[in-house]
Amino acid sequence: MISAKNGRRRGFAVSAATALLILTACGAQTSPESTGTTTTPSSSASAPAPTSAPAPAPTAEASAASPAPTPDLPPVLEASIPVSFTIPTIDAGSDLLALGLRENGSLEVPPDGPGAPASWYNQSPTSGERGPSILLGHVNATDGGPGVFADLRALKPGDEINVIREDGSTAVFAVDRGEQYEKANFPTLEVYGNTDAAELRLITCDGYNPDTGEFDDNYVVYATLVL
């Protein structure tokens, strides 16, 4: 059993290792490995010293001013491992495996046979907690049939995704949008970075290249907790 402590962060630290956090295997026709890149912005240079007279010292009244208020964060659920999901509008759903990382830093993926379930990435927040909870699934199966995430492109903003959790509760998410990304330029921070709300990412392969028999892209559905 996986401890819920894996999901008690808003997200998780993005480092060089997480540049490999892309779905690299998608059924019978798939690239064995693919690597994204993460660019860390450099620090800003120090401002030059002023040439005019220094500004007067702040008054006692100004010094005592209260700091700007922190905006309230959206409500979220307590940690609980996701065990299954359903997407009624595309008649998709399965139990959820709990998988982590391979030794090379890329994501473990579910088995790719017919009827293979999706998986929850167990170093992301549990579905319903603050931050991006990551679900992975295949677009096709080894027999050429559809995978559990075959119809993600049919989802529209507002469509519901229901994630059933170990504590018996259901986290209901509404689709925000879907995006296709080249695996070689996967936006790690946008997909896996911290969020103020409880969010969900559904990730599968896309961009099948008939010349190579591989998928060059990933497709990512973004959704936000509504219940």
Backbone as a chain_set.jsonl record, in Angstrom:
{"seq": "MISAKNGRRRGFAVSAATALLILTACGAQTSPESTGTTTTPSSSASAPAPTSAPAPAPTAEASAASPAPTPDLPPVLEASIPVSFTIPTIDAGSDLLALGLRENGSLEVPPDGPGAPASWYNQSPTSGERGPSILLGHVNATDGGPGVFADLRALKPGDEINVIREDGSTAVFAVDRGEQYEKANFPTLEVYGNTDAAELRLITCDGYNPDTGEFDDNYVVYATLVL", "coords": {"N": [[0.851, -1.197, 0.0], [0.528, 2.218, -0.783], [1.718, 5.025, 0.888], [-0.176, 7.899, 1.775], [1.348, 10.1, 2.152], [2.941, 10.684, 0.015], [1.577, 12.505, -1.535], [1.271, 14.955, -0.241], [2.3, 17.394, -0.887], [2.116, 20.554, -2.641], [2.881, 20.274, -5.221], [5.635, 19.005, -6.915], [9.207, 19.109, -6.624], [10.87, 20.448, -9.431], [13.456, 19.333, -11.304], [16.56, 18.577, -13.003], [16.17, 15.883, -13.356], [13.406, 15.615, -13.608], [12.961, 16.45, -16.135], [12.628, 14.28, -17.689], [10.093, 13.431, -17.268], [7.929, 12.381, -19.005], [5.448, 10.729, -20.95], [6.524, 7.885, -22.418], [5.966, 5.463, -23.63], [3.579, 3.875, -25.622], [1.709, 1.618, -26.222], [1.761, -0.8, -28.916], [3.154, 0.499, -30.942], [5.683, 2.459, -30.464], [8.048, 4.83, -29.173], [11.11, 3.909, -27.619], [12.462, 5.51, -25.718], [12.421, 8.933, -24.672], [13.376, 12.315, -24.345], [12.753, 15.261, -22.606], [13.395, 18.819, -22.188], [14.462, 21.108, -19.68], [14.638, 24.483, -18.908], [16.397, 26.579, -16.806], [15.81, 29.742, -15.593], [18.172, 32.413, -15.58], [19.571, 34.356, -12.844], [18.532, 37.741, -12.182], [20.527, 40.592, -13.035], [22.296, 42.694, -10.697], [20.971, 45.876, -9.794], [22.312, 49.056, -10.889], [24.131, 51.399, -8.796], [22.403, 54.24, -7.468], [22.637, 57.567, -8.9], [21.659, 59.937, -7.998], [20.689, 61.942, -5.11], [20.254, 60.148, -2.035], [17.121, 58.623, -1.178], [14.787, 59.912, 1.256], [14.61, 58.575, 4.612], [12.135, 56.12, 5.466], [9.009, 57.032, 7.01], [7.814, 56.554, 10.4], [5.161, 55.806, 10.318], [4.893, 54.71, 7.75], [6.658, 52.578, 7.999], [5.301, 50.941, 9.73], [3.265, 49.901, 8.292], [0.915, 47.42, 7.268], [1.656, 44.184, 5.811], [0.878, 43.187, 2.415], [-2.242, 41.528, 1.97], [-2.601, 37.931, 1.844], [-4.016, 36.147, -0.793], [-6.956, 34.073, -0.543], [-6.749, 30.538, -0.846], [-8.018, 28.115, -3.201], [-10.498, 25.708, -2.112], [-9.627, 22.355, -1.129], [-9.294, 18.716, -1.12], [-8.645, 16.304, 1.505], [-5.682, 14.228, 1.695], [-5.838, 11.231, -0.176], [-5.418, 8.11, -1.627], [-5.85, 7.736, -5.141], [-8.003, 5.39, -6.671], [-9.525, 4.557, -8.848], [-11.059, 5.679, -11.954], [-13.521, 7.515, -13.863], [-14.769, 8.699, -16.989], [-17.466, 9.994, -18.079], [-18.425, 11.205, -20.547], [-16.888, 10.192, -22.624], [-17.023, 7.571, -22.213], [-14.997, 6.257, -20.736], [-12.762, 4.637, -18.44], [-11.173, 3.064, -15.603], [-9.552, 0.903, -13.193], [-6.893, 2.237, -11.146], [-3.445, 1.952, -11.351], [-0.582, 2.409, -9.21], [2.237, 4.023, -9.89], [5.776, 4.78, -10.224], [8.969, 6.136, -10.887], [11.307, 5.13, -13.432], [14.718, 3.838, -13.388], [16.189, 5.545, -15.017], [14.959, 7.94, -14.735], [12.671, 8.444, -16.21], [9.094, 8.187, -16.595], [7.406, 5.416, -15.129], [5.172, 3.311, -16.881], [1.793, 2.115, -17.462], [0.996, -1.404, -18.109], [0.777, -2.471, -21.565], [-1.135, -4.039, -22.834], [-4.287, -5.288, -24.241], [-7.1, -3.766, -22.701], [-5.634, -2.643, -20.643], [-5.135, -0.854, -17.587], [-5.223, 2.641, -16.526], [-2.764, 4.719, -14.822], [-1.76, 6.205, -11.696], [0.65, 8.66, -11.052], [2.801, 8.218, -8.508], [4.353, 10.07, -7.141], [3.198, 12.454, -7.401], [0.666, 14.811, -6.198], [-2.14, 13.35, -4.451], [-5.25, 12.715, -6.082], [-7.345, 15.445, -5.896], [-6.075, 16.702, -3.834], [-4.177, 19.761, -3.204], [-2.465, 20.958, -6.01], [-0.954, 19.416, -8.988], [-2.292, 16.414, -9.915], [-1.278, 13.434, -11.403], [-2.309, 11.41, -14.04], [-1.759, 8.588, -16.079], [-2.073, 7.027, -19.255], [-2.543, 4.63, -21.944], [-2.828, 5.296, -25.463], [-3.327, 3.414, -27.372], [-3.453, -0.199, -27.789], [-1.536, -3.273, -27.563], [-2.606, -4.977, -29.437], [-3.468, -3.362, -31.396], [-5.908, -2.23, -30.896], [-8.048, 0.204, -29.167], [-6.628, 2.192, -26.536], [-6.957, 2.954, -22.975], [-6.99, 5.726, -22.808], [-7.719, 6.524, -25.338], [-9.602, 8.307, -26.434], [-9.186, 10.9, -25.524], [-8.921, 13.294, -26.919], [-11.483, 13.964, -27.629], [-12.625, 15.198, -25.499], [-14.181, 18.059, -24.02], [-14.091, 21.488, -22.795], [-15.365, 21.695, -19.52], [-16.371, 19.101, -19.395], [-16.762, 16.264, -17.246], [-14.514, 14.584, -15.035], [-14.255, 11.863, -13.013], [-12.73, 10.85, -10.093], [-12.273, 8.167, -8.095], [-11.55, 7.644, -4.72], [-9.365, 6.215, -2.186], [-10.481, 6.561, 0.35], [-13.162, 6.396, -0.08], [-14.391, 8.628, -1.088], [-15.249, 10.806, -3.881], [-13.463, 12.623, -6.187], [-14.305, 15.244, -8.187], [-13.588, 16.532, -11.28], [-13.409, 19.233, -13.647], [-12.904, 19.531, -17.092], [-10.462, 21.686, -18.408], [-8.834, 22.242, -20.68], [-7.157, 20.806, -23.566], [-3.893, 19.87, -24.675], [-1.398, 19.429, -27.178], [1.911, 18.273, -27.234], [5.272, 18.26, -28.399], [7.395, 15.54, -27.692], [10.097, 16.037, -27.469], [10.156, 18.638, -26.677], [8.805, 18.943, -24.253], [6.732, 20.638, -21.923], [7.713, 20.739, -18.962], [7.49, 22.246, -16.514], [5.007, 23.563, -16.81], [3.211, 21.423, -16.907], [3.762, 19.818, -14.625], [4.305, 21.573, -12.542], [3.767, 23.441, -9.415], [0.432, 24.246, -8.31], [-2.239, 26.447, -7.305], [-4.798, 25.473, -6.981], [-6.568, 22.283, -6.66], [-5.665, 20.154, -9.113], [-5.796, 18.217, -12.185], [-4.032, 16.089, -14.386], [-4.224, 14.411, -17.384], [-2.397, 12.187, -19.251], [-1.254, 11.068, -22.363], [0.011, 9.352, -25.309], [0.632, 10.833, -28.558], [0.51, 12.054, -31.965], [1.275, 10.113, -33.99], [3.762, 8.687, -35.994], [3.9, 7.394, -39.076], [6.102, 6.687, -40.576], [8.136, 5.996, -38.848], [6.868, 4.419, -37.016], [6.41, 5.274, -34.468], [5.295, 7.327, -31.678], [5.472, 10.756, -31.667], [4.689, 12.767, -30.007], [3.071, 14.021, -26.978], [-0.189, 14.054, -25.511], [-2.008, 16.17, -23.433], [-4.456, 16.529, -21.013], [-5.91, 19.073, -19.16], [-7.414, 19.646, -16.045], [-9.626, 20.852, -13.424], [-10.444, 20.717, -9.949], [-13.821, 20.543, -8.997], [-15.588, 19.624, -7.114]], "CA": [[0.0, 0.0, 0.0], [1.317, 3.44, -0.869], [1.321, 6.009, 1.886], [-0.701, 9.153, 1.222], [2.299, 11.19, 2.327], [3.51, 11.031, -1.281], [0.831, 13.558, -2.208], [0.963, 16.071, 0.636], [2.904, 18.601, -1.391], [1.308, 21.187, -3.68], [3.344, 19.68, -6.467], [6.892, 18.41, -6.522], [10.323, 19.888, -7.138], [11.235, 20.181, -10.813], [14.901, 19.38, -11.45], [16.997, 17.97, -14.261], [15.593, 14.542, -13.47], [12.021, 15.659, -14.035], [12.881, 16.704, -17.57], [12.262, 13.017, -18.314], [8.756, 13.043, -16.843], [6.996, 12.348, -20.12], [4.99, 9.376, -21.256], [7.339, 7.491, -23.557], [5.527, 4.201, -24.226], [2.153, 3.967, -25.934], [1.197, 0.472, -26.944], [2.643, -1.583, -29.767], [3.972, 1.359, -31.781], [6.127, 3.439, -29.491], [9.465, 5.122, -29.02], [11.557, 3.345, -26.346], [12.837, 6.546, -24.772], [12.362, 10.285, -25.19], [13.835, 13.201, -23.288], [12.422, 16.665, -22.717], [14.407, 19.69, -21.632], [13.998, 22.141, -18.776], [15.556, 25.598, -18.847], [16.297, 27.33, -15.568], [16.159, 31.127, -15.887], [19.285, 32.945, -14.795], [19.194, 35.409, -11.918], [18.639, 39.077, -12.726], [21.728, 41.312, -12.601], [22.042, 43.722, -9.683], [20.755, 47.212, -10.336], [23.434, 49.957, -10.596], [23.923, 52.335, -7.679], [21.784, 55.483, -7.938], [23.54, 58.707, -8.984], [21.031, 61.08, -7.347], [20.722, 61.908, -3.651], [19.461, 59.034, -1.511], [15.758, 58.934, -0.772], [14.66, 60.055, 2.706], [14.237, 57.366, 5.351], [10.68, 56.021, 5.613], [8.454, 57.488, 8.276], [7.376, 55.483, 11.294], [3.849, 55.352, 9.861], [5.094, 53.83, 6.61], [7.322, 51.36, 8.448], [4.352, 50.111, 10.465], [2.19, 49.466, 7.401], [0.719, 45.972, 7.233], [1.979, 43.584, 4.52], [-0.271, 42.916, 1.548], [-2.912, 40.279, 2.367], [-2.438, 36.767, 0.987], [-5.341, 35.717, -1.272], [-7.396, 32.752, -0.103], [-6.528, 29.483, -1.817], [-9.231, 27.322, -3.446], [-10.637, 24.548, -1.219], [-9.146, 21.077, -1.656], [-9.617, 17.545, -0.314], [-7.552, 15.672, 2.233], [-4.966, 13.215, 0.925], [-6.371, 9.878, -0.257], [-4.911, 7.508, -2.85], [-6.852, 7.477, -6.184], [-8.054, 3.953, -6.971], [-10.139, 4.339, -10.154], [-11.594, 6.909, -12.54], [-14.465, 7.405, -14.966], [-15.039, 9.902, -17.784], [-18.729, 9.592, -18.704], [-18.69, 11.694, -21.899], [-16.2, 9.365, -23.625], [-17.184, 6.193, -21.761], [-13.673, 5.746, -20.374], [-12.571, 4.425, -17.016], [-10.433, 1.867, -15.213], [-8.826, 0.995, -11.942], [-5.645, 2.974, -11.295], [-2.217, 1.48, -10.749], [0.243, 3.459, -8.604], [3.571, 3.797, -10.436], [6.731, 5.855, -9.977], [9.964, 6.428, -11.91], [12.338, 4.162, -13.772], [16.061, 4.232, -12.944], [16.693, 6.644, -15.842], [14.194, 9.148, -14.44], [11.431, 8.548, -16.978], [7.928, 7.648, -15.908], [6.879, 4.079, -15.349], [3.87, 3.386, -17.551], [1.002, 0.896, -17.284], [1.162, -2.413, -19.155], [0.144, -1.97, -22.782], [-1.999, -5.03, -23.459], [-5.717, -4.939, -24.322], [-7.753, -3.577, -21.411], [-4.705, -2.163, -19.619], [-5.655, 0.295, -16.849], [-4.391, 3.829, -16.39], [-2.008, 4.731, -13.566], [-1.488, 7.469, -10.994], [2.061, 8.853, -10.744], [2.726, 8.251, -7.046], [5.091, 11.182, -6.56], [2.378, 13.655, -7.555], [-0.383, 14.845, -5.188], [-3.292, 12.487, -4.68], [-6.288, 13.455, -6.812], [-8.168, 16.219, -4.978], [-5.179, 17.549, -3.058], [-3.662, 20.924, -3.915], [-1.379, 20.619, -6.913], [-1.322, 18.628, -10.163], [-2.288, 14.955, -9.803], [-0.94, 12.962, -12.745], [-2.794, 10.105, -14.479], [-1.153, 8.191, -17.343], [-2.767, 5.92, -19.908], [-2.167, 4.407, -23.34], [-3.765, 5.675, -26.515], [-3.669, 2.193, -28.087], [-3.034, -1.435, -27.132], [-0.61, -4.063, -28.374], [-3.314, -5.633, -30.543], [-3.926, -2.33, -32.316], [-7.177, -1.671, -30.442], [-7.931, 1.452, -28.412], [-6.19, 2.204, -25.15], [-7.893, 3.566, -22.038], [-7.032, 7.163, -23.083], [-7.797, 6.684, -26.789], [-10.524, 9.36, -26.872], [-9.0, 12.147, -24.769], [-9.101, 14.471, -27.781], [-12.909, 14.275, -27.742], [-13.076, 15.939, -24.317], [-14.409, 19.491, -24.191], [-14.12, 22.218, -21.519], [-16.551, 21.451, -18.71], [-16.626, 17.668, -19.228], [-16.368, 15.817, -15.906], [-13.666, 13.422, -14.781], [-14.498, 11.442, -11.638], [-11.663, 10.007, -9.541], [-12.699, 7.527, -6.843], [-10.383, 7.625, -3.851], [-9.299, 5.112, -1.238], [-11.339, 6.819, 1.502], [-14.555, 6.285, -0.497], [-14.87, 9.875, -1.676], [-15.018, 11.003, -5.312], [-13.009, 13.955, -6.593], [-14.88, 15.558, -9.487], [-12.823, 17.562, -11.977], [-13.947, 19.72, -14.914], [-11.853, 19.734, -18.084], [-10.153, 23.056, -18.814], [-8.343, 22.267, -22.06], [-6.212, 19.768, -23.957], [-2.762, 20.405, -25.427], [-0.465, 18.477, -27.767], [3.286, 18.745, -27.093], [6.352, 17.403, -28.864], [8.119, 14.945, -26.572], [11.414, 16.66, -27.367], [9.994, 19.981, -26.093], [7.719, 18.805, -23.292], [6.779, 21.741, -20.957], [7.692, 20.104, -17.648], [6.984, 23.136, -15.459], [3.577, 23.823, -17.007], [2.434, 20.223, -16.63], [4.012, 19.254, -13.301], [4.597, 22.593, -11.537], [2.789, 23.699, -8.368], [-0.775, 25.015, -8.618], [-2.987, 26.826, -6.106], [-5.991, 24.625, -6.899], [-6.399, 20.856, -6.907], [-5.801, 19.985, -10.552], [-5.586, 16.876, -12.713], [-3.447, 15.993, -15.72], [-4.312, 13.115, -18.051], [-1.323, 12.219, -20.235], [-1.123, 9.913, -23.246], [0.831, 9.623, -26.483], [-0.051, 11.417, -29.709], [1.423, 12.368, -33.061], [1.849, 8.888, -34.546], [4.562, 8.862, -37.204], [3.865, 6.106, -39.781], [7.416, 6.372, -41.132], [8.979, 5.399, -37.802], [6.084, 3.558, -36.146], [6.515, 5.809, -33.116], [4.547, 8.536, -31.346], [6.43, 11.831, -31.44], [4.129, 13.787, -29.125], [2.161, 13.684, -25.882], [-1.409, 14.852, -25.393], [-2.246, 16.418, -22.017], [-5.713, 17.163, -20.638], [-5.853, 19.818, -17.91], [-8.72, 19.739, -15.398], [-9.589, 21.47, -12.102], [-11.417, 20.185, -9.01], [-15.05, 21.321, -8.816], [-16.375, 19.062, -6.0]], "C": [[0.88, 1.239, 0.0], [0.806, 4.432, 0.151], [0.842, 7.28, 1.213], [0.282, 10.286, 1.37], [2.948, 11.586, 1.01], [2.814, 12.22, -1.917], [0.602, 14.789, -1.372], [1.658, 17.352, 0.241], [1.96, 19.234, -2.403], [1.672, 20.625, -5.043], [4.583, 18.887, -6.128], [8.006, 19.167, -7.212], [10.633, 19.471, -8.565], [12.735, 20.379, -10.953], [15.275, 18.789, -12.789], [16.373, 16.6, -14.454], [14.175, 14.591, -14.001], [11.873, 16.085, -15.474], [12.492, 15.442, -18.315], [10.845, 12.59, -17.979], [7.758, 13.186, -17.991], [6.617, 10.907, -20.372], [5.678, 8.917, -22.52], [6.872, 6.224, -24.238], [4.028, 4.213, -24.415], [1.688, 2.79, -26.765], [2.232, -0.137, -27.86], [3.598, -0.71, -30.562], [4.443, 2.51, -30.921], [7.616, 3.626, -29.501], [9.947, 4.598, -27.682], [11.922, 4.388, -25.329], [12.665, 7.897, -25.452], [12.682, 11.224, -24.061], [13.403, 14.61, -23.578], [13.529, 17.492, -22.113], [13.756, 20.711, -20.74], [15.034, 23.233, -18.716], [15.325, 26.362, -17.563], [16.693, 28.752, -15.841], [17.298, 31.596, -15.005], [18.795, 34.065, -13.903], [19.359, 36.767, -12.587], [19.916, 39.727, -12.213], [21.346, 42.358, -11.571], [21.869, 45.07, -10.345], [21.939, 48.101, -9.999], [23.101, 50.895, -9.46], [23.326, 53.625, -8.206], [22.791, 56.621, -7.939], [22.958, 59.935, -8.309], [21.136, 60.934, -5.838], [19.854, 60.772, -3.151], [18.081, 59.488, -1.073], [15.692, 59.066, 0.739], [14.228, 58.744, 3.349], [12.727, 57.307, 5.502], [10.221, 56.488, 6.978], [8.036, 56.302, 9.121], [6.042, 54.925, 10.849], [3.978, 54.38, 8.703], [5.713, 52.512, 7.03], [6.353, 50.402, 9.112], [3.234, 49.576, 9.578], [2.119, 47.948, 7.357], [1.115, 45.422, 5.87], [0.71, 43.316, 3.718], [-0.911, 41.593, 1.944], [-2.662, 39.159, 1.36], [-3.811, 36.303, 0.519], [-5.67, 34.317, -0.768], [-7.161, 31.736, -1.225], [-7.819, 28.688, -2.024], [-9.301, 26.131, -2.493], [-10.189, 23.271, -1.915], [-9.575, 19.954, -0.725], [-8.393, 17.07, 0.461], [-6.907, 14.601, 1.356], [-5.685, 11.871, 0.976], [-5.993, 9.315, -1.617], [-6.044, 7.324, -3.874], [-6.826, 6.009, -6.592], [-8.724, 3.633, -8.306], [-10.659, 5.668, -10.683], [-12.642, 6.557, -13.589], [-14.566, 8.751, -15.674], [-16.301, 9.61, -18.58], [-18.885, 10.005, -20.166], [-17.975, 10.891, -22.976], [-16.219, 7.894, -23.223], [-15.832, 5.532, -21.471], [-13.601, 5.561, -18.873], [-11.785, 3.155, -16.77], [-10.023, 2.001, -13.758], [-7.535, 1.756, -12.211], [-4.51, 2.232, -10.601], [-1.507, 2.673, -10.109], [1.686, 3.181, -8.993], [4.453, 5.012, -10.213], [7.648, 6.102, -11.159], [10.848, 5.223, -12.184], [13.692, 4.678, -13.291], [16.609, 5.402, -13.752], [15.914, 7.941, -15.641], [12.947, 9.328, -15.258], [10.306, 7.854, -16.222], [7.725, 6.164, -16.187], [5.501, 4.226, -15.988], [3.112, 2.085, -17.332], [1.352, -0.142, -18.337], [0.346, -2.004, -20.38], [-0.703, -3.005, -23.509], [-3.442, -4.552, -23.543], [-6.339, -4.83, -22.933], [-6.85, -3.076, -20.308], [-5.267, -0.935, -18.917], [-4.743, 1.506, -16.98], [-3.638, 3.738, -15.056], [-1.938, 6.139, -13.009], [0.005, 7.53, -10.721], [2.184, 9.142, -9.25], [3.652, 9.247, -6.374], [4.386, 12.518, -6.83], [1.328, 13.666, -6.448], [-1.482, 13.834, -5.492], [-4.404, 13.331, -5.3], [-7.256, 14.119, -5.835], [-7.349, 17.059, -4.032], [-4.748, 18.754, -3.889], [-2.457, 20.516, -4.766], [-1.854, 19.741, -8.058], [-1.181, 17.128, -9.916], [-2.192, 14.379, -11.21], [-1.486, 11.564, -12.991], [-2.257, 9.822, -15.879], [-1.925, 7.03, -17.948], [-2.372, 5.816, -21.368], [-3.261, 4.863, -24.29], [-4.178, 4.46, -27.342], [-3.154, 0.989, -27.306], [-2.163, -2.247, -28.082], [-1.302, -4.776, -29.534], [-3.843, -4.631, -31.566], [-5.254, -1.722, -31.939], [-6.963, -0.406, -29.628], [-7.397, 1.231, -27.004], [-7.185, 2.954, -24.288], [-8.026, 5.072, -22.268], [-7.144, 7.452, -24.587], [-8.6, 7.903, -27.217], [-10.357, 10.67, -26.109], [-9.236, 13.385, -25.631], [-10.571, 14.862, -27.931], [-13.423, 15.086, -26.555], [-13.161, 17.426, -24.61], [-14.381, 20.179, -22.828], [-15.452, 22.007, -20.8], [-16.887, 19.983, -18.542], [-16.06, 17.197, -17.882], [-15.481, 14.586, -15.941], [-13.828, 13.076, -13.309], [-13.383, 10.502, -11.183], [-12.127, 9.478, -8.192], [-11.46, 7.277, -5.999], [-10.497, 6.538, -2.787], [-10.216, 5.308, -0.036], [-12.82, 6.755, 1.159], [-15.126, 7.532, -1.128], [-14.572, 9.91, -3.177], [-14.606, 12.443, -5.558], [-13.506, 14.204, -8.008], [-14.118, 16.738, -10.09], [-13.563, 17.965, -13.25], [-12.787, 20.004, -15.859], [-11.703, 21.226, -18.39], [-9.76, 23.126, -20.285], [-7.494, 21.031, -22.309], [-5.124, 20.375, -24.815], [-1.907, 19.265, -25.955], [0.935, 19.063, -27.714], [4.249, 17.753, -27.731], [7.085, 16.831, -27.653], [9.482, 15.594, -26.371], [11.35, 18.048, -26.744], [8.863, 19.983, -25.078], [7.829, 19.891, -22.213], [6.64, 21.245, -19.507], [7.076, 20.992, -16.572], [5.493, 23.379, -15.594], [2.731, 22.623, -16.602], [2.549, 19.78, -15.179], [4.217, 20.288, -12.197], [3.456, 22.816, -10.557], [1.601, 24.52, -8.879], [-1.494, 25.35, -7.319], [-4.207, 25.939, -5.893], [-5.6, 23.156, -6.966], [-6.669, 20.625, -8.391], [-5.458, 18.555, -10.949], [-4.956, 17.005, -14.088], [-3.639, 14.557, -16.216], [-3.319, 13.148, -19.207], [-1.31, 10.928, -21.04], [-0.216, 10.286, -24.4], [-0.027, 10.144, -27.633], [0.987, 11.618, -30.816], [2.086, 11.133, -33.645], [2.533, 9.16, -35.872], [4.619, 7.528, -37.957], [5.215, 5.705, -40.372], [8.301, 5.659, -40.118], [8.226, 4.394, -36.947], [6.105, 4.006, -34.706], [5.593, 7.009, -32.944], [5.55, 9.627, -30.974], [5.976, 12.814, -30.37], [3.438, 13.164, -27.91], [0.933, 14.576, -25.977], [-1.752, 14.946, -23.918], [-3.596, 17.108, -21.845], [-5.532, 17.808, -19.272], [-7.26, 19.927, -17.332], [-8.55, 20.272, -13.972], [-10.723, 20.924, -11.233], [-12.623, 21.11, -8.888], [-15.888, 20.804, -7.66], [-15.491, 18.172, -5.161]], "O": [[1.879, 1.29, 0.718], [-0.4, 4.655, 0.266], [1.393, 7.691, 0.192], [0.085, 11.346, 0.775], [3.457, 12.7, 0.886], [3.405, 12.888, -2.765], [-0.211, 15.627, -1.762], [1.603, 18.326, 0.993], [1.103, 18.553, -2.965], [0.815, 20.522, -5.92], [4.586, 18.156, -5.138], [7.794, 19.792, -8.251], [10.657, 18.281, -8.877], [13.234, 21.484, -10.741], [14.407, 18.527, -13.622], [16.079, 16.197, -15.58], [13.769, 13.713, -14.763], [10.759, 16.085, -15.997], [12.064, 15.519, -19.466], [10.427, 11.498, -18.363], [6.854, 14.02, -17.939], [7.364, 9.984, -20.05], [5.452, 9.484, -23.589], [7.337, 5.924, -25.337], [3.282, 4.524, -23.487], [1.306, 2.971, -27.921], [3.434, -0.015, -27.624], [4.728, -1.117, -30.834], [3.683, 3.445, -30.67], [8.368, 2.698, -29.8], [9.268, 4.809, -26.677], [11.701, 4.162, -24.139], [12.754, 7.993, -26.676], [12.302, 10.965, -22.92], [13.647, 15.121, -24.671], [14.497, 16.947, -21.582], [12.631, 21.141, -20.996], [16.21, 22.946, -18.494], [14.197, 26.751, -17.257], [17.816, 28.987, -16.287], [17.386, 31.228, -13.834], [17.747, 34.66, -14.154], [20.217, 36.936, -13.453], [20.347, 39.455, -11.092], [20.219, 42.854, -11.563], [22.532, 45.378, -11.335], [22.532, 47.939, -8.933], [21.93, 51.159, -9.186], [23.701, 54.072, -9.29], [23.692, 56.66, -7.1], [23.688, 60.896, -8.064], [21.617, 59.915, -5.342], [18.833, 60.455, -3.76], [17.907, 60.628, -0.642], [16.455, 58.407, 1.446], [13.569, 57.914, 2.722], [12.091, 58.35, 5.652], [10.937, 56.362, 7.972], [7.917, 55.182, 8.624], [5.794, 53.726, 10.975], [3.287, 53.363, 8.652], [5.361, 51.456, 6.506], [6.55, 49.188, 9.069], [2.347, 48.872, 10.061], [3.145, 47.271, 7.403], [0.939, 46.107, 4.863], [-0.386, 43.231, 4.272], [-0.2, 40.628, 2.227], [-2.526, 39.413, 0.164], [-4.694, 36.082, 1.348], [-4.783, 33.484, -0.588], [-7.352, 32.041, -2.402], [-8.634, 28.598, -1.106], [-8.262, 25.598, -2.104], [-10.347, 23.119, -3.126], [-10.152, 20.205, 0.333], [-7.257, 17.394, 0.116], [-7.512, 14.127, 0.394], [-6.095, 11.424, 2.048], [-6.215, 9.958, -2.643], [-7.101, 6.805, -3.515], [-5.758, 5.446, -6.83], [-8.516, 2.547, -8.848], [-10.698, 6.662, -9.958], [-12.653, 5.452, -14.132], [-14.462, 9.805, -15.047], [-16.217, 9.028, -19.662], [-19.425, 9.233, -20.958], [-18.403, 10.901, -24.13], [-15.522, 7.071, -23.816], [-15.564, 4.409, -21.9], [-14.295, 6.245, -18.12], [-11.734, 2.272, -17.626], [-10.132, 3.075, -13.165], [-7.125, 1.905, -13.362], [-4.596, 1.92, -9.413], [-1.804, 3.821, -10.438], [2.297, 2.232, -8.501], [3.963, 6.128, -10.037], [7.19, 6.258, -12.29], [11.108, 4.407, -11.301], [13.802, 5.818, -12.839], [17.413, 6.178, -13.236], [16.187, 8.936, -16.313], [12.209, 10.286, -15.029], [10.543, 7.041, -15.329], [7.852, 5.708, -17.324], [4.757, 5.153, -15.671], [3.725, 1.056, -17.047], [1.946, 0.2, -19.36], [-0.647, -1.287, -20.262], [-0.962, -2.849, -24.702], [-3.783, -3.516, -22.973], [-6.13, -5.699, -22.087], [-7.248, -3.078, -19.143], [-5.822, -0.056, -19.576], [-3.625, 1.402, -17.485], [-3.843, 2.812, -14.272], [-2.04, 7.127, -13.737], [0.579, 6.566, -10.214], [1.728, 10.182, -8.776], [3.734, 9.27, -5.146], [4.921, 13.582, -6.519], [1.109, 12.636, -5.811], [-1.726, 13.502, -6.652], [-4.478, 14.536, -5.058], [-7.91, 13.44, -5.043], [-7.856, 18.033, -3.475], [-4.922, 18.779, -5.107], [-1.555, 19.821, -4.299], [-3.023, 19.359, -8.103], [-0.071, 16.631, -9.729], [-2.934, 14.784, -12.104], [-1.172, 10.633, -12.249], [-2.289, 10.687, -16.755], [-2.381, 6.144, -17.225], [-1.919, 6.792, -21.966], [-4.449, 4.822, -23.971], [-5.25, 4.459, -27.948], [-2.494, 1.146, -26.279], [-2.07, -1.935, -29.269], [-0.649, -5.142, -30.511], [-4.571, -4.998, -32.488], [-5.7, -0.78, -32.595], [-5.825, 0.014, -29.419], [-7.678, 0.215, -26.368], [-8.147, 3.528, -24.799], [-9.069, 5.645, -21.955], [-6.712, 8.508, -25.051], [-8.313, 8.484, -28.263], [-11.291, 11.47, -26.052], [-9.699, 14.411, -25.131], [-10.867, 15.99, -28.326], [-14.538, 15.606, -26.6], [-12.341, 17.984, -25.339], [-14.621, 19.532, -21.809], [-16.522, 22.126, -21.397], [-17.627, 19.636, -17.621], [-15.015, 17.672, -17.438], [-15.664, 13.679, -16.753], [-13.563, 13.913, -12.445], [-13.128, 9.479, -11.818], [-12.347, 10.248, -7.257], [-10.451, 6.768, -6.487], [-11.579, 6.014, -2.525], [-10.686, 4.329, 0.543], [-13.659, 7.031, 2.017], [-16.238, 7.502, -1.654], [-13.749, 9.143, -3.676], [-15.318, 13.374, -5.182], [-13.166, 13.459, -8.928], [-14.019, 17.805, -9.483], [-14.255, 17.15, -13.86], [-11.806, 20.641, -15.475], [-12.689, 21.932, -18.602], [-10.274, 23.951, -21.041], [-7.154, 20.3, -21.379], [-5.385, 21.289, -25.598], [-1.712, 18.257, -25.275], [1.142, 20.214, -28.1], [4.062, 16.542, -27.616], [7.365, 17.553, -26.696], [9.969, 15.693, -25.245], [12.376, 18.584, -26.325], [8.056, 20.912, -25.043], [8.903, 20.062, -21.636], [5.565, 21.332, -18.914], [6.23, 20.536, -15.802], [4.781, 23.399, -14.59], [1.658, 22.785, -16.022], [1.551, 19.407, -14.564], [4.295, 19.919, -11.026], [2.317, 22.431, -10.821], [1.745, 25.37, -9.758], [-1.374, 24.617, -6.337], [-4.603, 25.684, -4.756], [-4.46, 22.818, -7.284], [-7.776, 20.873, -8.87], [-4.906, 17.787, -10.16], [-5.293, 17.904, -14.859], [-3.256, 13.605, -15.536], [-3.388, 14.039, -20.054], [-1.348, 9.833, -20.478], [0.276, 11.413, -24.466], [-1.238, 9.928, -27.678], [2.179, 11.381, -30.621], [3.308, 11.091, -33.786], [1.959, 9.785, -36.764], [5.32, 6.615, -37.519], [5.451, 4.527, -40.641], [9.12, 4.817, -40.485], [8.841, 3.603, -36.232], [5.846, 3.207, -33.806], [5.164, 7.627, -33.918], [6.374, 9.445, -30.078], [6.777, 13.607, -29.876], [3.251, 11.95, -27.833], [1.005, 15.706, -26.46], [-1.787, 13.932, -23.221], [-3.852, 18.146, -22.456], [-5.058, 17.166, -18.335], [-8.199, 20.264, -18.052], [-7.475, 20.162, -13.383], [-11.83, 20.697, -11.721], [-12.469, 22.316, -8.697], [-16.827, 21.485, -7.249], [-15.952, 17.599, -4.173]]}, "num_chains": 1, "name": "protein.A"}
